């Protein structure tokens, strides 16, 4: 998952760019549990003990949100309850599909893979992601309406810190930055090297150690990529402001229906950015990621293909154990 990008969001098992993923690090998305669930379920290597992590996703969700915001006892209890309800829904209605998908990917792993097949796999998981977020909207609204102004300020500060981390890694310093902002020898190549290292690690979780030919293919892909860190950061910052505005709307909405409309509108804007030209940019990055994945797969050795099938089969077996008993 997210093999082609720098973002740590859950996504598909195809290579995608950071801009292609819907919502970056937004805590409210994570609080929906599906972000965590899909990360654990479909992000290869994201969780080495899926069968242990999945049943605990409600607790993990609370822990993740509390890293961003100091919740009171009532908020914590409600969040856990809503997260557990969403997890139960996912297990009852979505988990079997995830198991089937992993089995299908094992078949694909032993075949030549076209960019179109990779993009089809991404689109399928993206649709599951969108469905999950819409299912989580009620729980998002409940938590959002309970936040105080001070808690929303705490969230804003947490988001600003995440943006600063991204900026530090991928963009040159400005006059307002501190002298310790960048590595001593930062150059534009530093950002490319960071992306290459991230890609190598993520592909390695599927294929094992990459060959020199695969590493070179990744290097060329990064060099030719349309990825624009300034544009990506601007979109992340827009999403943060959109999130904060949505929280204010949810808090003041006269009815739950209106509040739910506000949250669903935010979810829709994650999938389809209102920023002029950004959807085209995101789609271009997805296509590049699909090409990249197909290239790396085409260069895989028999040992690497065996490793990939083993990884996928392991995830399938873990998830199969968690299917509801009929």
N, C-alpha and C positions, 0 to 999 in steps of 0.2 A: 504494500500500500504506500502511496505517495512516493514511489520510488524516484520519480523524476524531479522532486522539488525540495525546497528547504523547509517547508512547513511541516509540523509534526501532527497535522490533523489526520483523522482516519479517512480512508478513501477506498480506492479499488486496488486490486492486485496488479494493475497496469501502471506504467510510469506516468505520473502526472506532475504538473508544475505546481509551485506554491500558489500561484494565482488561480490555478484551476480549482483548488479546494474551496468549498463554500464559505467558511467563516473563521479560519484561523484559530486563535486561542480564546475566543469569547467564552467566558465562564458560564453564561446562561445556556449556551449550547451544550457545554459539558454537563451542566446540571440536569439536562434532559435524560442522562444516562445512556442514550443511544450513542452519543458521541463516544463515550467510554466503551459501550457494548460493541459497537461496530469496530472500534479500534482493536479491541481484544479478539473479535471474531474474524475479521477479514484482513487486518494488517499483519502480513507475514512477519513473524518474529516479534511482534509488538508485545506479546505476552507469552512467555515460554511455558506457562502453566495455566492454559486457558480454562481447563476444567475446575481449577481452584479459584481463579479470578472471577469468572462469570457469575457464580452465585453471590459474590460479595460486591457486585457492582453498585448496589445501593449505598453501602458503607463507603466505597471508594469515591462515589460521587459526592457525598457529604464532605469527605476529607478534601477533595479537590476544590470544592467551592469555598470551604473554610480557609484554604490557602489564599483566596482572593478577597474574601469578605469575612468579618467577624460576625457570625450568626448567633442569635440568642437561642435559648433552649427550645422555645416554641418553633422558631424557624427551622432549626435543625431537625426536630421531630417531623415536621410537615414535609420537609424536603426528602427525608429518608422514606417516608410513606409514599410520596408521589414517585420517587425513583424506583421503589420496589414495585409499584403498580405498573410502571412502564416496563420494567424488566419482566414481570409476569406476562404482560401483553406480548413482548418480544419473544419470549420463550414459547408461548402458546401458538403464535401466528407467524413468526418470522424465522425461527431457528432452523426448522426443517429445510427452508429454502437455502439458508447459509450452508448447511451440510451438503445439499445437492450441488451447490455452486463449487464447493471445495472438491467434490468428487469429479465434477466436470473439468475443473482446472488441472487435475491430475492427468486426464486424457490429453488436454491441450499441451501440457508440459513435454510430452513425448512426441510432439509433432512440430513441423515448421509453423511459426506463428507470424501472421501478417499484422501490420499496424491496424487494419480494420477490425481484426479479431480482438486485439488489445483494447481498442476503443469501445467495442461492443461490451466487453467485460466491465470496463469503467462505467459505461452508461447504466448497466444493470445495477451495479452497486450504488451509483449516485441516486438512482430512483428509489432504492431501498432507504437510503439516507434521508431523502426528502420526505418519504412517507413517515419515517420515524420521527422526524422533527415536528411534523404536523400532529402526530399522535401525542407528542410531548408538550404541545402548546398550552394545554390546561395547567399542567404542573409548573411550566415556566411562568404563566400568569400569576399563579398563587404565590410563588416566591417573589416575583417582581413587585407585586402589590404590597408585600409585607416589608420591603426595604425602606429604611429611613433615609433622609437626605444625607446623613453622615455615612451610611453604608454605600450609597451610590457614589459619594465622593471617594470612598475607599476603593470601589471598583474602578473608577476613573484613574486613580493613581496606579493601580495594578496594571491596567491596560497600557498606561503611558510607559511603565517600566518595560513591558513586553515589547512595545514599539521601539524603545531605546535600544534594547538588546539586538533587535533586527537591524536597526540603523547602524549600530556599531560594527556589525559583521559585514554589511553589504554596501555601505555608503561612506564617502569621505567625510571627514570632520568639517564643521563650519566654525565660524569665528566665535559662536556662542558656546561651543563645546569645550569641555575641560581638556587640559593637556594630556590627560590619561585616557582620552576617548578612544584612540586607535592603537593597534600594535605599533611598535617603534618603526617597523619597515613596511607599513601598510601601503599597498599599491592596488590598482584595479584588479590585478591578478589575485590578490588575497581573497576577494569574494569568490572568484572562480575556483580557487583551490578549496575553499570551504564547501562549495557546492559539490565538487568532485569527491571530496572526502565523505560527505553525507551520502552521496549516491553509491559510492563503493561499499559503504557499510550496509546500506539497505539492500542492495542487490546481493551482497554476500550472505544475508540472512536467508535468501531463497536458494542461491546457487552454491554457496560455499565460497572459498577464496576465488577471486576473479583472475582470469588470465591476463597477460599483458595486452593481448588484442582487445579484450573487453574493456580494459581500463582505457586504452587509447580511443576506443569508440565513444566512451563516456566523455573523455576529454574533448573530442571533436564536437559532441553534442552540446556540451556546456558552452564551448567557444562560439557555436553558431546559434545558440538559443536566443529567442526573442525576449527572454526574461529581463524585465526592467525593474530593478529593486526600488527605485524612486516611485514608480507607478504602483507597484505592489504595496509599498508602505502607505502611499496616499489612500489606497483603497481600504487597507486595514484601519487607518485612522478614521476614514468615513464610516466604516462599519461600527467602530466604537461610538462615535457620535450618534449614529442611528440607534444603537443599542441603548444608550443613555436616554435619548429622547423617547424611545419606546417605553422604557421603564417609567418615565415621568407620565406618559400618556396612560399606561396601564394603572398607575397609582391613582390618577385623578378621573379615570373613566367612570361615568355614572352607573354603568351596568357591567356585569361580567361579560356579556356578549360584545360590548364595545371594546372592552379590554382584550378579549380574545382576538378580535379583529386586528387590533394593533399588533399583537404578538405574531399572528399569522402573516401580517404584512411584512414584518421584519424578517420572518423565515423566508418569505418569497423573495425579498430583496437580497438575501444571502445567495439564493440560487440564481437570481437574475439581477445583476447590479444595475442601478439607475444611472451610474456614471457613464456619460457618452463614450462609446468606443470600448468600454472595458470588457463587455461580453465577448467582443471579437478578439480582443487580446487574450482573454482567458481561454477561449476555444482554440486559438492558435497554439498556446502552450500545451493544451491537452493533446493536440495532434502531434506536436513535437515529442511529447512524452511517449505517445504510442509508438512512434517511429523508433525512439530510443530503446524502448523495451524490446521491440521486435529485433533490432540489431544485436543487442546483448544476448538475446535468446538464440539467435542464429549462430552466434559464436560459442555457445555453450558446449562443453565437452560431454561425452557420455557419463562421466562421473558426476558432473554438475547437474545433468538432467536427472540422474538417479537421486541426487541430493534434494532437488526441487520436489520430486514426487514424494519423497520421504517426509519432507516438511509439510506438504499439503495433506498427506495422508494422516500425519500426526495430529494436525488441527482438526481434520474431519473426525478422527476417532475421539478426540477430546469433546467435541461438540455433540457427537452422536450420543455419548453417555448422558448428556444433559437434556435430551429430548424428553418431552412429557410422556409418561407411560400411558398407553392407550388401554 
